[in-house]
Amino acid sequence: MSKTSEKDRAKDDEDLDEAGSTDEGNDDGEEEEAKATAVRGRGHGHAHDDDDAGDDGAEPEDPYWWAPHAVLSALVLIGLLGFFGMFNKTPLARLAAPVAPEPDEHEHATAAAPPPAPTPRPAQSAQAPREMFGAKHLLVMYKGSRRAPPTIERTKDEAKARATEAMTKAKADPSKFADVVKEYSDEPGADRRGGDLGKFPKGAMVPEFQAGLEKIKVGQVSDLVETAFGYHVILRTQ
């Protein structure tokens, strides 16, 4: 081989070495650029993911979501305590109840003075109790007298004569007045009661009977007493 050929070959080898080193440098640069591009792509992809998550409609959670519930619960609790009268003896009650203004000295003096004593009324006289009476009687009815039963057929004159006969017997012995009643009286049930009317206040009987009763004393027998019911003979017992 000639020296010229060896020089050319050596030159070609140097050129190949330079080209190889250039290619390796270029490959390293391209690899670094690809890595940077991938990193930028991943960052961009994450950004797109965040944007997509925001686009899905999920709102960020409110850190103060509990505040309205707490206020509502507090209001309900205060209302219940007020309903059961828990604030009546607490200072909070003063916020709801009006405070009366303090009276001045004149009002204090007026309040301290006792009210005037009422003027005593004159004592009313107690009503006198009604006078009480007691009596027994017999009654001779006639046709047409008040409450006379249909069985009574005697006339007024006949009734008067019968009553006079009964009066004579009763005055002769007042202790046998009950027997006279059984024999002569037309009053229903008089024979069982012996003609006893019991006790009664003044004015309870018809005026004619009351007047004839007041004319006699206790234990005495009256004269004939005529009323709308017929003729009476009275024995006063009180």
Disulfide bonds with the S-S distance in Angstrom:
none
